[in-house]
Every structure is written in C-alpha cells, then in structure tokens.
C-alpha cells in the first residue's frame, strides 16, 4: 500500500547555542487517513511562515561573536524598511508631509469611518468610541475616548495612518490622513475651528487635555529606597497571615487543599 510522507518542521536550535534556534527537518511516514494532509498543510504553512520571519531577522546579524558569517539572508533595503517605518512619535518625529482641514476631513470621515465610529465619534454598535466621556475617568464607568483619555494627538494620526479605514488600511493619502485626523480632533474639541488646516508644520501645536496625567515610569528614583537585598522583617504584624478578602466573582483566591493538582 502506498504511504504518505509528512514533513514536519521541528523546533529550531542553533548548533552553537542551546537557547537559540537551529533548523531541523524531520520526515515521518504516515498512512493516508483523510485527515493527515488536511491538518499537516496548514501547520506546515504556519511553520514555514514563522521560519521565514525568523530568517529575515538574521539579515542584519549574520555574524556570531567570533566574526564568522553564516550567509543567511541579506541586508534590508531602504525602501523595504520604509514600508514598515511609519510610526509617528509625540515629538513629531515620523510625521509625513501633508495637510488637510477639518472641513475636508468631515466628508472623508462620514464616507469611510462613520459606519463603525458614528457620525460624531459616539460609536455605532460595539465599535470603539472616539469622542465624549470628558470627566468620567474617576467615575465607576469611565469612558476612554481620544478626548477624555488619550495623551497625544500623534497617537491618533499614527493609528489612523497604520490601521484605518478598517478593511482598507493605509489607503489614505497624506493629505486625507491629516484631514481625517483634524476632524477627529475637532470632534474632541482639541481643535476648535472647522476651517483649521492641520499639517506637519503645526501638528505639535495640538494638545489633548489628558496629556498631563501621563508620565514616564519613574520607579528607578521614586521607589529606589525599597530596593534591598534583604526583605524588611521589622515592625511586622503579629500572628499568622490570613485571607481577609476574596475575589468571589473570579474565584481565583487560592485555598489550601482546594487548589488543582500540578503534576
């Protein structure tokens, strides 16, 4: 009886390092059972895609510590890097050249965005809300919109540029990008005049109201005095530790004798 041969791409290990991947190809015989081929091909495609991405990361690091080259991949070309390097930062780095008014952005938004986000950013159905929620962050039901929560206008432009419109990402021209961003900021009162023209030249002038409530992680300085080799064992509470509160809704409080067995 004829037999099928299945190729399985095994986990990688580098021949010199136990913690780095190396390529291995294992061939096993399997009888055709109607499900082998159907289950193996998607797995192989996924594994092959993962191998391709891994090999691509080696293009700029082909030499090991001894200087020996493995001749795997090649250096990425500038135009290839440019296709991925589209992030926009709060300081304005990465801003594309372009311009667009709030009024121009309104028609684009209605045409390409309102079906999901609502005509005024209020959300249609369960799609993300874009505007509203001012003053709710400290309430029991905070609404995290662009105007109420987001810190930087650059995040708005960066996300629209990278991922919107949904289903047709990166289809906007630079001028359309600035126009739609201007309208979304206008819906959040970050821009007051519908005749305002947003561009790479004046973009940093637009500020979101919640920016001041975001700050850099300062634990290296503010909590430095807690960093000790030995735990503090002074002024400890008397008696044994006991459970005083329970996560009843999630049922995650561990109890002695009731925890699942770990083999």
C-alpha positions in Angstrom: 0.0 0.0 0.0 1.3 3.5 -0.8 2.3 5.6 2.1 2.3 9.4 2.5 5.3 11.2 3.7 4.8 14.1 6.1 7.4 16.8 6.5 7.4 18.4 9.9 9.4 21.4 10.7 10.7 20.8 14.2 11.7 23.5 16.8 14.9 25.2 15.9 18.2 25.1 17.8 21.4 26.8 16.9 24.3 24.4 16.7 26.4 26.7 18.9 23.9 27.8 21.5 21.3 25.8 23.4 18.9 28.8 23.7 19.0 29.8 20.0 17.1 28.1 17.2 18.5 25.8 14.6 16.8 24.3 11.5 15.8 20.7 11.6 13.6 18.8 9.2 12.0 15.6 10.3 10.4 13.2 7.8 7.9 10.6 9.1 5.8 8.0 7.3 2.1 8.2 7.8 -0.7 6.2 6.2 -3.3 8.4 4.4 -6.3 8.6 6.7 -8.2 11.5 5.2 -7.2 14.0 7.9 -3.4 13.9 7.8 -3.0 16.0 4.7 -5.6 18.5 5.7 -4.1 19.0 9.1 -0.5 18.9 8.1 -0.6 21.5 5.3 -1.9 24.5 7.4 0.6 23.6 10.1 3.4 23.5 7.6 2.4 26.8 6.1 2.3 28.4 9.5 5.7 26.9 10.5 7.2 27.9 7.1 5.9 31.5 7.6 7.5 31.5 11.1 10.8 30.3 9.7 10.7 33.0 7.0 10.2 35.7 9.6 13.0 34.3 11.8 15.4 34.1 8.9 14.5 37.7 8.0 15.7 38.8 11.4 19.1 37.4 10.7 19.7 39.6 7.7 21.4 42.3 9.7 23.1 39.9 12.2 24.8 37.3 10.1 28.0 37.0 12.2 28.5 35.3 15.6 30.8 36.5 18.3 33.8 35.1 16.5 33.0 37.1 13.4 32.1 34.0 11.4 29.4 34.8 8.8 26.6 32.3 8.1 25.5 33.8 4.8 21.8 33.8 5.8 19.6 36.4 4.3 20.7 39.9 3.2 20.7 43.4 4.5 17.2 45.0 4.2 17.0 47.7 1.5 16.0 51.2 2.4 12.6 51.0 0.6 11.8 47.8 2.4 12.5 49.4 5.8 10.5 52.5 4.8 7.4 50.3 4.3 7.4 49.4 8.0 9.0 52.5 9.5 5.8 54.6 9.6 5.5 55.3 13.3 4.8 58.9 14.4 6.1 60.0 17.8 4.8 62.6 20.3 7.8 64.8 19.5 6.8 64.9 15.8 9.4 62.5 14.5 8.0 60.5 11.7 5.3 62.9 10.7 4.6 62.6 6.9 4.5 65.8 4.8 0.9 66.8 4.2 -2.1 69.0 5.2 -5.8 68.9 5.5 -8.7 70.9 7.0 -11.3 69.9 9.5 -14.0 70.5 6.8 -12.2 68.3 4.3 -11.9 65.6 6.9 -15.6 65.6 7.8 -16.7 64.3 4.4 -13.9 61.7 4.4 -14.9 60.6 7.9 -18.6 60.3 7.0 -17.7 58.2 4.0 -15.1 55.9 5.4 -15.3 56.0 9.2 -18.8 56.8 10.5 -20.3 53.4 9.7 -18.3 52.0 12.7 -17.5 55.0 14.8 -20.7 57.0 14.4 -21.1 60.4 12.7 -19.9 62.2 15.8 -17.5 59.6 17.2 -20.1 58.3 19.5 -19.7 54.7 18.2 -22.0 52.6 16.1 -22.9 49.4 17.9 -19.9 47.9 19.8 -17.3 49.7 17.7 -14.8 51.9 19.6 -15.9 55.3 20.7 -13.8 58.2 19.6 -15.3 61.2 21.3 -17.1 62.1 24.6 -16.5 60.9 28.1 -15.0 64.0 29.5 -14.8 63.9 33.3 -15.6 60.2 33.6 -12.2 58.7 34.2 -12.6 58.9 38.0 -16.2 57.5 37.9 -17.4 54.0 38.2 -18.0 53.9 34.5 -15.0 55.7 32.8 -15.3 56.3 29.0 -11.8 56.3 27.5 -12.1 58.3 24.3 -9.5 60.3 22.4 -10.5 63.5 24.2 -11.0 62.1 27.6 -8.1 59.7 27.9 -5.5 59.7 25.1 -2.3 61.7 25.9 -1.1 62.7 22.4 -2.5 63.7 19.1 0.3 61.8 17.4 -1.2 58.6 18.6 -4.4 59.4 16.7 -2.6 60.2 13.4 -0.3 57.2 13.8 -3.1 54.7 14.4 -5.3 56.1 11.6 -2.3 56.0 9.2 -1.4 52.5 10.2 -4.7 50.7 10.6 -7.6 52.7 9.2 -10.0 52.6 7.5 -10.9 49.2 8.8 -10.5 46.7 6.0 -8.6 49.1 3.8 -5.7 50.2 6.0 -3.1 52.5 4.7 -5.2 53.6 1.7 -5.4 57.3 2.8 -3.1 59.8 1.1 -1.1 62.0 3.4 -3.5 65.0 2.9 -6.5 62.7 3.6 -4.8 61.5 6.7 -4.3 65.0 8.1 -7.9 65.9 7.2 -9.5 62.9 8.9 -7.2 63.4 11.9 -8.1 67.0 12.1 -11.8 66.2 12.1 -11.5 63.5 14.8 -9.6 66.0 16.9 -12.3 68.6 16.2 -14.9 66.1 17.5 -12.9 66.0 20.7 -12.6 69.8 21.0 -8.8 69.6 20.6 -9.3 71.8 17.5 -12.0 74.5 17.8 -12.2 75.9 14.2 -13.6 73.8 11.4 -11.5 75.9 8.9 -8.3 74.9 10.7 -5.7 73.2 8.5 -3.7 70.6 10.2 -0.2 69.8 8.7 3.2 68.5 9.6 4.2 72.1 10.2 1.7 72.9 13.0 0.9 69.4 14.3 2.7 69.8 17.6 0.5 72.8 18.5 -2.4 70.5 19.1 -2.6 69.2 22.7 -5.0 66.7 24.2 -6.4 67.6 27.7 -5.3 64.4 29.4 -1.6 64.7 28.4 -0.5 65.9 31.9 -1.8 62.8 33.5 0.7 60.6 31.6 4.2 60.5 32.9 7.4 58.4 32.4 8.0 55.4 34.6 10.0 56.9 37.5 10.3 53.9 39.8 14.1 53.8 39.5 14.1 57.0 41.5 10.8 57.2 43.4 11.0 53.6 44.7 14.7 53.2 44.9 14.6 53.1 48.7 12.5 49.9 48.5 15.2 48.0 46.6 17.2 46.0 49.1 18.8 42.6 49.0 17.1 41.6 52.2 13.3 41.9 52.8 12.2 44.1 55.6 11.3 42.0 58.7 10.8 44.8 61.1 7.5 46.1 62.6 5.7 43.1 61.1 2.0 42.4 62.1 1.6 39.9 64.9 0.1 36.5 64.2 -0.2 34.3 61.1 -1.2 35.7 57.7 -4.8 35.1 56.9 -7.1 35.8 54.0 -9.3 38.8 54.7 -10.8 39.3 51.2 -11.8 37.1 48.4 -12.1 37.5 44.6 -15.5 35.9 44.6 -16.6 36.9 41.1 -13.5 35.4 39.5 -13.0 32.6 42.1 -9.2 33.0 42.0 -8.4 33.2 45.7 -6.2 30.2 46.5 -7.3 28.0 49.3 -5.2 25.2 50.9 -6.4 21.8 49.9 -8.6 23.1 47.1 -6.1 24.1 44.5 -5.8 22.0 41.4 -3.1 19.4 41.4 0.0 20.2 39.4 1.8 17.2 38.1 
